[in-house]
Amino acid sequence: MKSIKTRPGCRFPLGATCESDGVNFSMFSRHASRVELLLYETVDAPSPCGVLNLDPEINRDFFFWNIFVEGATAGMAYTWRADGPDDTAVSGFRFHPDRQLLDPCARIVFDDFWDRERAKADPNAEPLRAVVPAPLDDYDWEGVEMPDHAPNRSIIYEMHVRGFTRHYSSGVSKPGTFSGIVEKIPYLKELGITHIELLPIMAFDEQDVPRGVRELGLKNYWGYSTHSYFALHPSYFVEPWKAGCLDEFRDMVKEFHKAGIGIIMDVVFNHTAEGGEDGPIINFKGLSNREFYHLDPQDRRKYKDFTGCGNTVNCNHPQVTFFIIECLEYWIRYFHIDGFRFDLASVMARGEDGKPMHHAPVIWSLEFCHGISSAGLIAEAWDAGGLYQVGGFPGYRWQEWNGRYRDVVRRFVRGDRGLIGEMATRLAGSSDLYQPGGRHPFNSINFVTCHDGFTLNDLVSYAKKHNEANGEENRDGTDENFSCNYGVEGETEDRAISALRFRQAKNFMALLFLSQGVPMILSGDEVLRTQKGNNNCWCQDNELSWMDWSLMKKNAEMLRFTREIIAFRRRHPCLMRRHFLTGERRDGLEMPDISWHGTELFRPPWDDPQARHLAFTLSRAERDEEDIHVMINMEEDQELEMELPRLGQGHWHLAVDTFRPMPHDIISPERQKPFSEDGYIVKPRSIAVFERRLSR
């Protein structure tokens, strides 16, 4: 730019907004005394083409600094500089006149020059740069609507964008990118899921790892180190340097919506990539450190850490609450995102003093915000500071990752005794957690595995974690896995052990989809992907974490079972009730909505601490549906003859028996045959399910 003409800008929208005659720049910093905007003609230009000094009398409105640069265009890069008080220990500010800062509301981020370690020590180090995006309103959604899935009928598939297609076996043309995922939509649609939940895709710092991890050449793979909440992670694009690159992501969303599949973003508003006192200054620290983070009131150089990541976002400061709401509305308005999963969400329940508060402004603002009302909200209802709110997270429409469901189901399938009562409660939707607060079964997100921990294959193959490859001497990752190796740690050629593990994997999958609440499965569990016993692959951007597509053939039986058990659930609304079961008859049905049994009808083993078996009957929720009867036997070596309910009309038809091999392990309705006996022998460590229908 030969000459730069400017005029006062607008404080909204935040970030850089491209208009017909130039670009509006706006960012927030309440306490900055001097602000400069540095412009670069291209993303990789070695030096700025202009440095604009903003006049606080002209370019400042309340918290916001803004300027309109005439003739500026999409594709240009920019940074900010801010000066102000620097008595950090007393005031909590971290201003520096020379340090270039990334726009907190950057829409596109260029990170090729970024060196985290250098940035920690040198205020003149090359910063992360923001890129002016192409106009966001120009995208053609072709009239494609967001899928309208009732929350109780949702089935979630948690995946990592790069890991899903990065393996050579994926066969996609653009592996590891948003475009790569599009090529796998037919696979996901055939699987039967309704939503994909993407591990963090907001721009994060891949270099945010401890020294020992970095020395092994590893990086932050999962992405729980966000620095730019309005931007997508650059390496997930095919061409991240282009001003129109955001359309690649919107193309992906549109194609998923065409297939009837929603998109849930995993968002990390509990901490940022700037870390603690010794972390780099990227954006928030250099502009609004005192407002954005929880600081130690005795020494404001230090950060309170309720996240285990060095800092904690001060979510209930008015400015930060505003920022979070603006951010989520942006993703809904311009990208048609269907929902958000909040990592360590209990941080959002902490007031400005760090103490828990039930009426946390940010949580209730999200609960009632009209601009976010179309999106689902899922909380990981705990944090690293000891706050655990499963069943008690503030708000009514918030769903929760049900960690108690995970732990009880793992222990029960493993063979632990004394769990029959609680297991029944979890199968029935965890009414003890959600009913007292006026919530519903679908407030519970049920899962057995997720990104954080063992895969399903490893859950039945390892008795303890094996995280040596992470460079932290196996200290990282949880030790409380409730897993079992069934005789041998890790891989084995023992056919009996392999068969048992395979059956247990089916049992886990069956229980998940036979439970009230919303099921979530981890990507790759349907083909028994392994991480070799590593239960914390956060830094493993390699084949240890990537989806191996050759397993579709190797473990075709597990893939088929998963598809069929999902299909079974989807044709049975009685498994997806909106309200808790009562044990009473409804709508003139001949059976209660649920009946509990043991080996004998109506005699569940509630008072037997040694029992490891349970059965229940669910009556239909819709008139054209079939009743179902579930028998569970987790005894190690004892088969049980379990009674079937007597029917006035029709017959029971065997639909599932996890002890049987394919294709008899799960039988489609057209292949089922009437069963005339009064009972069924359920083999050890197996599950049988019957459907009731009139004989054909």
MITI-212658 format. One record per residue (C-alpha): residue in one letter; x, y, z. Coordinates in steps of 0.2 Angstrom, whole numbers, plus 5000, padded with zeros to 4 digits. Each point is the difference from the previous one (the first is absolute). Layout:
REM residues N
AXYZ;...
***
This chain:
REM residues 696
M500050005000;K500850164994;S499050115011;I498849965014;K498450095003;T499049975016;R498450065008;P499249965017;G499449825000;C498649915009;R500249905016;F498949864992;P500349874993;L501649965010;G501549944990;A500350054981;T498550024989;C500250034981;E498850124992;S499950074982;D501250155003;G501249935014;V500149905016;N499350045018;F501249955014;S499349995018;M500749925016;F499850035018;S501250065013;R499350105014;H501650065008;A501250024986;S500650184998;R500749994983;V499649884986;E500749974983;L499449894985;L501449924989;L499549964982;Y500849874989;E499749994981;T500149815001;V499949875013;D501949964998;A500650184998;P501650025010;S499550185006;P498550105001;C499550124986;G499250125013;V499950035018;L498550105006;N499950095016;L498250005007;D499550175008;P499049965016;E498950154997;I499549944983;N500349814999;R499449955017;D498249965006;F499949945018;F500949835000;F500450004982;W501350074988;N499550014982;I500650074983;F499449994982;V501449984987;E499450054983;G500749894986;A500549865011;T499549834993;A499749825005;G501649905001;M501050145009;A500749955017;Y500150115015;T500550005019;W499750125014;R501150095013;A499450075016;D500950105014;G499450035017;P500449975019;D501349875002;D500149985019;T499449824998;A500149945018;V498950145006;S498850044986;G500049844990;F500450084983;R501349934988;F500150144987;H501650024990;P500250144986;D501049894989;R499149835000;Q498949964985;L498449925006;L498849884991;D498250074998;P498949915013;C498649994987;A501149954985;R499049914987;I501549924992;V501749975008;F501749984991;D501249915011;D501549954989;F501250125009;W499449965018;D501349945012;R499349975017;E501649995010;R500750154992;A498450105003;K500249975018;A501650085002;D500050144986;P498750134998;N500650034982;A499849824995;E498949974985;P498249995005;L498549904994;R499250114987;A498150024996;V499450004982;V498650114994;P498749884994;A498950014984;P498250075004;L499149875011;D498350044993;D500449944982;Y499949815003;D498649914991;W499249875012;E498949944985;G498550005012;V500749855010;E499250005017;M500849955016;P499449825005;D498650005013;H500549865011;A499049995016;P501349995014;N499349845007;R500349914983;S501850064998;I501549894997;I501750085002;Y501649954991;E501550085008;M501550034988;H501650094996;V500050104984;R501849954995;G500049835008;F498449944991;T500850004982;R501950035003;H500449814999;Y500649944983;S498649875000;S498750145000;G500050014981;V499450185000;S500850134988;K500350135014;P500549915015;G499950085017;T498950154995;F498250065001;S499949944981;G500649835005;I498649975012;V498750044986;E500649854991;K499549895015;I498250065002;P499349844991;Y500949905013;L499350105015;K498350014993;E500049814998;L500649985018;G498450095005;I500650145011;T499150175000;H501550115006;I501850014999;E500950085014;L501750084995;L501450015012;P500650195000;I500150084983;M500250185006;A501750054997;F501249935013;D501950005003;E500749834995;Q501650055009;D499250015017;V500849845007;P501349975015;R501850004996;G500249815001;V498649984988;R500650134988;E501849925000;L499249844993;G499350094985;L498249995007;K498750145000;N498350055006;Y498949894990;W498350005008;G499950194999;Y499650055018;S501150154999;T498950144992;H500750174996;S498750064987;Y498149965003;F499450084984;A501249914989;L500249824994;H501649905002;P501150044985;S500749834996;Y498249934998;F499850104984;V500749944983;E500550194997;P500050095017;W500850154993;K498650054989;A498750135005;G498649894994;C500649855009;L498650005012;D498949944986;E500849835001;F499349985018;R498350064995;D500049884985;M500349865012;V498650065012;K498850014985;E500449834994;F499849925017;H498350105002;K499549934983;A500349835007;G498950045015;I501650005012;G500350145012;I501650085006;I500550025018;M501650115004;D501049955015;V500450185007;V501350045013;F499550165010;N500849945016;H501850054996;T501150064985;A501649964991;E500950155010;G500349885015;G500650075017;E501250135005;D501449924990;G498949984984;P500050114985;I499050164997;I499049974985;N498450115001;F498950005016;K501550025012;G500650154990;L498350094998;S498949955015;N501049895012;R499150065015;E498349974993;F500249844991;Y500949895013;H499949955018;L501550095008;D500749975017;P499450155010;Q501650005011;D501250004985;R499150044983;R501549934990;K499349835005;Y498549914993;K498849895009;D499949834992;F498449905001;T500449924983;G501749925002;C500650104985;G500750155008;N498650135000;T498150015002;V498950114989;N499050125011;C498349954991;N498950105012;H500850174997;P498750104990;Q501350034986;V500449814999;T498249955000;F499650124986;F501549934990;I499449825003;I498350034994;E500650104985;C501149864995;L498749875001;E498750104991;Y501350034986;W500249814997;I498249984999;R499650154989;Y501449974987;F500449825002;H498349925005;I500849905014;D498749895009;G500749995017;F501550025012;R500949895012;F500850105014;D501749935006;L500250015019;A498450105001;S499950015019;V501350144998;M498550104993;A499149985016;R501450095010;G499750185005;E501450144998;D500649945017;G500349824993;K498649935012;P498549904993;M498450094997;H498349934995;H499450154991;A501650024989;P499650144988;V500949924985;I499149835002;W498350085002;S500350124986;L500349864988;E498549915007;F498950154995;C500950084986;H498850014984;G501549994988;I500649845007;S498349925003;S500149894985;A501649915006;G500349865012;L501050045015;I501049855008;A501150025015;E501549905006;A499350045018;W501750005010;D501650095000;A501849975006;G499750105016;G498949875008;L498350064995;Y498949864994;Q498350044994;V499349844991;G498250015003;G500150175008;F500650124986;P499150165000;G498650024987;Y498649894993;R500449984982;W501849965003;Q500549824996;E501449925010;W501349874996;N499549875013;G501649945007;R499149905013;Y499149904986;R501849964993;D500749945016;V498649895005;V499849924983;R501849964999;R500149925017;F498449904998;V500549934983;R501749965008;G499149905012;D500050105016;R498749955013;G498850115010;L499550114985;I498349934995;G499050155007;E501150144993;M500149914984;A498250004998;T499950185004;R501350044986;L499149894987;A498450095004;G500750184997;S500850055017;S498450065008;D501050025016;L501050144992;Y498850094989;Q498249975005;P500150105017;G500550164990;G498649984988;R501149944986;H499849854988;P500949844995;F500750094985;N500950125011;S501249855003;I501349974986;N500549825003;F501749934995;V501149865003;T501650074992;C500550174993;H501650084993;D500650025018;G500449825006;F500149834993;T499249954983;L498649875001;N501349874994;D501350055013;L498750005014;V499849814998;S501949974996;Y500950105013;A499950005019;K501150165002;K500550144989;H501650004989;N500450184996;E501949994999;A500050074982;N499450165007;G501650055008;E499450025018;E500649835007;N498249945000;R499550135013;D498650084989;G498349934997;T498849935013;D500449845010;E498249975003;N499449914984;F498949865007;S500749894986;C500549824998;N501249904989;Y499249835003;G501649915003;V501350084989;E500650184999;G499850074983;E500049904983;T499849825001;E499949844989;D498949915013;R498449974991;A499049985016;I500650175007;S499750084983;A498249934999;L499650065017;R500750184997;F499050004984;R498449955009;Q500350135014;A500250144987;K498349954992;N499350005018;F500650185003;M499350054983;A498349915003;L499850085018;L500350174993;F498749994987;L498749925012;S500150145013;Q498950155002;G500950164996;V501150054985;P501449884995;M501750064994;I501349894993;L501850034996;S500650004982;G500849844996;D499249905014;E498849924987;V501549924992;L501049975016;R501450134997;T501449985013;Q501250135007;K501149865007;G499550035018;N500350194999;N498650095009;N500650174997;C500450034982;W499950195001;C501750024992;Q500049854988;D499750074982;N500449834992;E499449834997;L499749975018;S498650125000;W499450004982;M498549904993;D500749844992;W498749974986;S500749824997;L499149955016;M498450014991;K500449844991;K501049925015;N498650045013;A498549994988;E499049915013;M500250145013;L499550134986;R498549904995;F499549985018;T500150185004;R499050054984;E498749885005;I499850055018;I499950184995;A498649954988;F499249905014;R500050155011;R499350124986;R498549894997;H499649995019;P499450175007;C499749915016;L501950015002;M500050194997;R498750065012;R499850195004;H499449965017;F500649885014;L499349835002;T498749975013;G499649825001;E498250044996;R498949964986;R499750144987;D498850034986;G499049845003;L501549894997;E499949835008;M501850015008;P500850145010;D501350114991;I501349905009;S500149845010;W501649935009;H500449825001;G501449885005;T500049824995;E498249995005;L498750134994;F499750155012;R501449945012;P501550124996;P501549965011;W500050175009;D500549935017;D501349874994;P501750095001;Q500849854990;A498850014985;R500750054983;H498449974990;L498550114996;A498550004988;F498750134995;T498550014989;L499650174991;S498250024993;R499850094984;A500050195000;E499150024983;R498649894994;D500849934985;E501649955011;E500449835007;D500349975019;I501849945004;H500749895013;V501950015005;M501049875010;I501750035006;N501249875008;M501750065005;E500549855010;E501749944995;D499649814997;Q498249975004;E498649994987;L498350055007;E498349954994;M499050165001;E498150004999;L499150094986;P498450105003;R498449914995;L499050084986;G498250014996;Q500350034982;G501549984989;H501749925003;W501750055006;H501350004986;L501849995004;A500950164993;V501750005009;D501149885008;T501850065003;F500649825003;R499649954982;P501150034985;M499550114985;P498750004993;H499149925015;D500650135013;I498850134994;I498549954988;S499050124989;P498149995002;E499849914983;R501149865006;Q499349975017;K499049855005;P498749985014;F500649945016;S498849885009;E500949965016;D499750075017;G501850045003;Y501750034992;I501749945005;V501150155000;K501949954999;P501350075012;R500550184996;S498750034987;I498450104997;A498449944991;V498650114994;F498349954993;E498750094990;R498149975002;R499049994984;L498549914993;S500549844990;R500150034981;
***
